[in-house]
Amino acid sequence: PIGDIRGDIQAAQIATAVFNSQGAKATMSDMLLRWQRDPDEEGADPFAGLEAALTAATQ
């Protein structure tokens, strides 16, 4: 790959190596940044649950 995606792949490779060296079970696909949403998440509210999380954090 050429361009910005190459840097993302290299960063994912390094992050995967670090996690795995510490005993975690990480894969490259887990660490690779996703810049676009999955098609099934299209209608999902990106802020769903935010109010509940902030309320729980302040109590």
Biopython code that builds the backbone (N, CA, C, O; Angstrom):
import numpy as np
from Bio.PDB.StructureBuilder import StructureBuilder

atoms = [
    (1, "PRO", "N", (0.825, -1.208, 0.000)),
    (1, "PRO", "CA", (0.000, 0.000, 0.000)),
    (1, "PRO", "C", (0.860, 1.259, 0.000)),
    (1, "PRO", "O", (1.934, 1.304, 0.600)),
    (2, "ILE", "N", (0.372, 2.247, -0.669)),
    (2, "ILE", "CA", (1.072, 3.519, -0.740)),
    (2, "ILE", "C", (0.168, 4.588, -0.152)),
    (2, "ILE", "O", (-1.043, 4.573, -0.369)),
    (3, "GLY", "N", (0.759, 5.518, 0.596)),
    (3, "GLY", "CA", (-0.013, 6.631, 1.134)),
    (3, "GLY", "C", (-0.312, 6.466, 2.612)),
    (3, "GLY", "O", (0.397, 5.771, 3.339)),
    (4, "ASP", "N", (-1.377, 7.120, 3.035)),
    (4, "ASP", "CA", (-1.729, 7.138, 4.453)),
    (4, "ASP", "C", (-2.101, 5.764, 4.995)),
    (4, "ASP", "O", (-1.847, 5.471, 6.163)),
    (5, "ILE", "N", (-2.696, 4.926, 4.168)),
    (5, "ILE", "CA", (-3.095, 3.597, 4.626)),
    (5, "ILE", "C", (-1.879, 2.781, 5.049)),
    (5, "ILE", "O", (-1.972, 1.939, 5.942)),
    (6, "ARG", "N", (-0.741, 3.030, 4.409)),
    (6, "ARG", "CA", (0.471, 2.295, 4.768)),
    (6, "ARG", "C", (0.889, 2.619, 6.199)),
    (6, "ARG", "O", (1.276, 1.721, 6.947)),
    (7, "GLY", "N", (0.815, 3.878, 6.584)),
    (7, "GLY", "CA", (1.138, 4.268, 7.952)),
    (7, "GLY", "C", (0.188, 3.647, 8.959)),
    (7, "GLY", "O", (0.603, 3.252, 10.048)),
    (8, "ASP", "N", (-1.089, 3.558, 8.596)),
    (8, "ASP", "CA", (-2.067, 2.926, 9.478)),
    (8, "ASP", "C", (-1.758, 1.447, 9.669)),
    (8, "ASP", "O", (-1.886, 0.915, 10.772)),
    (9, "ILE", "N", (-1.353, 0.791, 8.592)),
    (9, "ILE", "CA", (-1.016, -0.630, 8.675)),
    (9, "ILE", "C", (0.237, -0.834, 9.522)),
    (9, "ILE", "O", (0.294, -1.763, 10.327)),
    (10, "GLN", "N", (1.232, 0.020, 9.350)),
    (10, "GLN", "CA", (2.458, -0.096, 10.146)),
    (10, "GLN", "C", (2.177, 0.149, 11.624)),
    (10, "GLN", "O", (2.708, -0.561, 12.479)),
    (11, "ALA", "N", (1.353, 1.140, 11.934)),
    (11, "ALA", "CA", (1.004, 1.416, 13.329)),
    (11, "ALA", "C", (0.226, 0.248, 13.932)),
    (11, "ALA", "O", (0.438, -0.106, 15.092)),
    (12, "ALA", "N", (-0.665, -0.347, 13.160)),
    (12, "ALA", "CA", (-1.423, -1.501, 13.643)),
    (12, "ALA", "C", (-0.504, -2.689, 13.894)),
    (12, "ALA", "O", (-0.703, -3.444, 14.846)),
    (13, "GLN", "N", (0.491, -2.853, 13.047)),
    (13, "GLN", "CA", (1.441, -3.952, 13.214)),
    (13, "GLN", "C", (2.250, -3.776, 14.497)),
    (13, "GLN", "O", (2.468, -4.739, 15.232)),
    (14, "ILE", "N", (2.687, -2.566, 14.765)),
    (14, "ILE", "CA", (3.453, -2.294, 15.984)),
    (14, "ILE", "C", (2.577, -2.470, 17.216)),
    (14, "ILE", "O", (2.997, -3.085, 18.196)),
    (15, "ALA", "N", (1.355, -1.929, 17.172)),
    (15, "ALA", "CA", (0.445, -2.060, 18.310)),
    (15, "ALA", "C", (0.120, -3.525, 18.586)),
    (15, "ALA", "O", (0.042, -3.937, 19.744)),
    (16, "THR", "N", (-0.066, -4.304, 17.541)),
    (16, "THR", "CA", (-0.345, -5.729, 17.709)),
    (16, "THR", "C", (0.837, -6.435, 18.357)),
    (16, "THR", "O", (0.651, -7.269, 19.244)),
    (17, "ALA", "N", (2.041, -6.111, 17.925)),
    (17, "ALA", "CA", (3.238, -6.726, 18.507)),
    (17, "ALA", "C", (3.378, -6.375, 19.981)),
    (17, "ALA", "O", (3.740, -7.229, 20.790)),
    (18, "VAL", "N", (3.095, -5.128, 20.337)),
    (18, "VAL", "CA", (3.197, -4.702, 21.737)),
    (18, "VAL", "C", (2.164, -5.432, 22.590)),
    (18, "VAL", "O", (2.499, -5.962, 23.649)),
    (19, "PHE", "N", (0.920, -5.463, 22.141)),
    (19, "PHE", "CA", (-0.131, -6.145, 22.903)),
    (19, "PHE", "C", (0.185, -7.624, 23.066)),
    (19, "PHE", "O", (0.058, -8.172, 24.161)),
    (20, "ASN", "N", (0.597, -8.276, 21.975)),
    (20, "ASN", "CA", (0.889, -9.704, 22.038)),
    (20, "ASN", "C", (2.111, -9.998, 22.898)),
    (20, "ASN", "O", (2.169, -11.052, 23.532)),
    (21, "SER", "N", (3.079, -9.104, 22.938)),
    (21, "SER", "CA", (4.259, -9.331, 23.775)),
    (21, "SER", "C", (3.918, -9.264, 25.257)),
    (21, "SER", "O", (4.652, -9.792, 26.093)),
    (22, "GLN", "N", (2.809, -8.618, 25.579)),
    (22, "GLN", "CA", (2.379, -8.514, 26.971)),
    (22, "GLN", "C", (1.336, -9.567, 27.340)),
    (22, "GLN", "O", (0.766, -9.527, 28.430)),
    (23, "GLY", "N", (1.091, -10.499, 26.438)),
    (23, "GLY", "CA", (0.196, -11.612, 26.729)),
    (23, "GLY", "C", (-1.230, -11.440, 26.244)),
    (23, "GLY", "O", (-2.051, -12.338, 26.435)),
    (24, "ALA", "N", (-1.549, -10.325, 25.626)),
    (24, "ALA", "CA", (-2.901, -10.116, 25.104)),
    (24, "ALA", "C", (-3.064, -10.878, 23.792)),
    (24, "ALA", "O", (-2.082, -11.252, 23.151)),
    (25, "LYS", "N", (-4.286, -11.097, 23.414)),
    (25, "LYS", "CA", (-4.584, -11.759, 22.142)),
    (25, "LYS", "C", (-5.135, -10.715, 21.182)),
    (25, "LYS", "O", (-6.348, -10.525, 21.096)),
    (26, "ALA", "N", (-4.251, -10.041, 20.463)),
    (26, "ALA", "CA", (-4.657, -8.983, 19.536)),
    (26, "ALA", "C", (-4.330, -9.401, 18.112)),
    (26, "ALA", "O", (-3.368, -10.127, 17.864)),
    (27, "THR", "N", (-5.148, -8.930, 17.187)),
    (27, "THR", "CA", (-4.893, -9.178, 15.771)),
    (27, "THR", "C", (-4.720, -7.842, 15.065)),
    (27, "THR", "O", (-5.079, -6.789, 15.592)),
    (28, "MET", "N", (-4.169, -7.906, 13.874)),
    (28, "MET", "CA", (-3.988, -6.680, 13.086)),
    (28, "MET", "C", (-5.331, -6.014, 12.810)),
    (28, "MET", "O", (-5.436, -4.789, 12.854)),
    (29, "SER", "N", (-6.353, -6.809, 12.526)),
    (29, "SER", "CA", (-7.662, -6.216, 12.226)),
    (29, "SER", "C", (-8.263, -5.538, 13.450)),
    (29, "SER", "O", (-9.040, -4.594, 13.307)),
    (30, "ASP", "N", (-7.917, -6.003, 14.665)),
    (30, "ASP", "CA", (-8.379, -5.329, 15.883)),
    (30, "ASP", "C", (-7.734, -3.958, 16.034)),
    (30, "ASP", "O", (-8.372, -3.022, 16.515)),
    (31, "MET", "N", (-6.490, -3.833, 15.632)),
    (31, "MET", "CA", (-5.727, -2.608, 15.847)),
    (31, "MET", "C", (-5.828, -1.612, 14.698)),
    (31, "MET", "O", (-5.534, -0.430, 14.880)),
    (32, "LEU", "N", (-6.236, -2.067, 13.525)),
    (32, "LEU", "CA", (-6.288, -1.201, 12.351)),
    (32, "LEU", "C", (-7.412, -0.182, 12.486)),
    (32, "LEU", "O", (-8.548, -0.536, 12.801)),
    (33, "LEU", "N", (-7.085, 1.087, 12.245)),
    (33, "LEU", "CA", (-8.091, 2.142, 12.322)),
    (33, "LEU", "C", (-9.140, 1.959, 11.235)),
    (33, "LEU", "O", (-8.826, 1.600, 10.100)),
    (34, "ARG", "N", (-10.375, 2.209, 11.600)),
    (34, "ARG", "CA", (-11.482, 2.142, 10.635)),
    (34, "ARG", "C", (-12.027, 3.548, 10.470)),
    (34, "ARG", "O", (-12.606, 4.114, 11.396)),
    (35, "TRP", "N", (-11.839, 4.102, 9.290)),
    (35, "TRP", "CA", (-12.246, 5.483, 9.039)),
    (35, "TRP", "C", (-13.677, 5.584, 8.559)),
    (35, "TRP", "O", (-14.249, 6.674, 8.566)),
    (36, "GLN", "N", (-14.264, 4.490, 8.147)),
    (36, "GLN", "CA", (-15.649, 4.497, 7.681)),
    (36, "GLN", "C", (-16.466, 3.553, 8.543)),
    (36, "GLN", "O", (-15.956, 2.559, 9.060)),
    (37, "ARG", "N", (-17.730, 3.878, 8.688)),
    (37, "ARG", "CA", (-18.617, 3.032, 9.476)),
    (37, "ARG", "C", (-18.966, 1.765, 8.715)),
    (37, "ARG", "O", (-18.917, 1.718, 7.486)),
    (38, "ASP", "N", (-19.316, 0.749, 9.474)),
    (38, "ASP", "CA", (-19.846, -0.462, 8.865)),
    (38, "ASP", "C", (-21.243, -0.164, 8.339)),
    (38, "ASP", "O", (-21.949, 0.661, 8.920)),
    (39, "PRO", "N", (-21.660, -0.809, 7.263)),
    (39, "PRO", "CA", (-22.990, -0.539, 6.702)),
    (39, "PRO", "C", (-24.124, -0.818, 7.682)),
    (39, "PRO", "O", (-25.158, -0.152, 7.626)),
    (40, "ASP", "N", (-23.952, -1.795, 8.586)),
    (40, "ASP", "CA", (-25.029, -2.102, 9.525)),
    (40, "ASP", "C", (-25.128, -1.081, 10.654)),
    (40, "ASP", "O", (-26.126, -1.070, 11.375)),
    (41, "GLU", "N", (-24.132, -0.229, 10.827)),
    (41, "GLU", "CA", (-24.160, 0.807, 11.853)),
    (41, "GLU", "C", (-24.664, 2.141, 11.313)),
    (41, "GLU", "O", (-24.626, 3.145, 12.024)),
    (42, "GLU", "N", (-25.126, 2.166, 10.091)),
    (42, "GLU", "CA", (-25.495, 3.423, 9.440)),
    (42, "GLU", "C", (-26.567, 4.181, 10.210)),
    (42, "GLU", "O", (-26.477, 5.402, 10.336)),
    (43, "GLY", "N", (-27.580, 3.490, 10.728)),
    (43, "GLY", "CA", (-28.662, 4.167, 11.427)),
    (43, "GLY", "C", (-28.426, 4.313, 12.915)),
    (43, "GLY", "O", (-29.260, 4.895, 13.609)),
    (44, "ALA", "N", (-27.335, 3.810, 13.418)),
    (44, "ALA", "CA", (-27.076, 3.840, 14.855)),
    (44, "ALA", "C", (-26.718, 5.246, 15.314)),
    (44, "ALA", "O", (-26.050, 6.000, 14.606)),
    (45, "ASP", "N", (-27.174, 5.579, 16.508)),
    (45, "ASP", "CA", (-26.880, 6.877, 17.096)),
    (45, "ASP", "C", (-25.468, 6.840, 17.684)),
    (45, "ASP", "O", (-25.207, 6.020, 18.565)),
    (46, "PRO", "N", (-24.545, 7.698, 17.229)),
    (46, "PRO", "CA", (-23.171, 7.645, 17.740)),
    (46, "PRO", "C", (-23.064, 8.074, 19.202)),
    (46, "PRO", "O", (-22.058, 7.795, 19.855)),
    (47, "PHE", "N", (-24.091, 8.749, 19.724)),
    (47, "PHE", "CA", (-24.051, 9.217, 21.105)),
    (47, "PHE", "C", (-24.971, 8.415, 22.020)),
    (47, "PHE", "O", (-25.243, 8.831, 23.146)),
    (48, "ALA", "N", (-25.443, 7.283, 21.550)),
    (48, "ALA", "CA", (-26.315, 6.443, 22.367)),
    (48, "ALA", "C", (-25.549, 5.961, 23.595)),
    (48, "ALA", "O", (-24.443, 5.433, 23.482)),
    (49, "GLY", "N", (-26.133, 6.142, 24.734)),
    (49, "GLY", "CA", (-25.509, 5.709, 25.977)),
    (49, "GLY", "C", (-24.569, 6.721, 26.585)),
    (49, "GLY", "O", (-24.080, 6.508, 27.694)),
    (50, "LEU", "N", (-24.298, 7.818, 25.899)),
    (50, "LEU", "CA", (-23.364, 8.814, 26.422)),
    (50, "LEU", "C", (-23.911, 9.472, 27.684)),
    (50, "LEU", "O", (-23.180, 9.653, 28.657)),
    (51, "GLU", "N", (-25.186, 9.827, 27.671)),
    (51, "GLU", "CA", (-25.787, 10.481, 28.834)),
    (51, "GLU", "C", (-25.743, 9.567, 30.054)),
    (51, "GLU", "O", (-25.433, 10.021, 31.155)),
    (52, "ALA", "N", (-26.046, 8.298, 29.872)),
    (52, "ALA", "CA", (-26.008, 7.349, 30.986)),
    (52, "ALA", "C", (-24.586, 7.174, 31.514)),
    (52, "ALA", "O", (-24.382, 7.077, 32.724)),
    (53, "ALA", "N", (-23.613, 7.133, 30.624)),
    (53, "ALA", "CA", (-22.221, 6.976, 31.051)),
    (53, "ALA", "C", (-21.738, 8.191, 31.826)),
    (53, "ALA", "O", (-21.048, 8.050, 32.835)),
    (54, "LEU", "N", (-22.093, 9.380, 31.363)),
    (54, "LEU", "CA", (-21.681, 10.594, 32.068)),
    (54, "LEU", "C", (-22.388, 10.720, 33.411)),
    (54, "LEU", "O", (-21.789, 11.170, 34.388)),
    (55, "THR", "N", (-23.642, 10.329, 33.466)),
    (55, "THR", "CA", (-24.376, 10.359, 34.729)),
    (55, "THR", "C", (-23.755, 9.389, 35.721)),
    (55, "THR", "O", (-23.582, 9.728, 36.891)),
    (56, "ALA", "N", (-23.420, 8.193, 35.270)),
    (56, "ALA", "CA", (-22.802, 7.202, 36.149)),
    (56, "ALA", "C", (-21.427, 7.664, 36.618)),
    (56, "ALA", "O", (-21.028, 7.368, 37.744)),
    (57, "ALA", "N", (-20.707, 8.375, 35.780)),
    (57, "ALA", "CA", (-19.364, 8.838, 36.139)),
    (57, "ALA", "C", (-19.403, 9.951, 37.178)),
    (57, "ALA", "O", (-18.454, 10.117, 37.944)),
    (58, "THR", "N", (-20.487, 10.709, 37.209)),
    (58, "THR", "CA", (-20.562, 11.827, 38.154)),
    (58, "THR", "C", (-21.141, 11.424, 39.497)),
    (58, "THR", "O", (-21.169, 12.234, 40.423)),
    (59, "GLN", "N", (-21.600, 10.199, 39.621)),
    (59, "GLN", "CA", (-22.195, 9.767, 40.894)),
    (59, "GLN", "C", (-21.196, 9.063, 41.757)),
    (59, "GLN", "O", (-21.528, 8.634, 42.862)),
]
sb = StructureBuilder()
sb.init_structure("model")
sb.init_model(0)
sb.init_chain("A")
sb.init_seg("    ")
for serial, (resi, resn, name, xyz) in enumerate(atoms, 1):
    if name == "N":
        sb.init_residue(resn, " ", resi, " ")
    sb.init_atom(name, np.array(xyz, "f"), 0.0, 1.0, " ", f" {name:<3s}", serial, name[0])
structure = sb.get_structure()
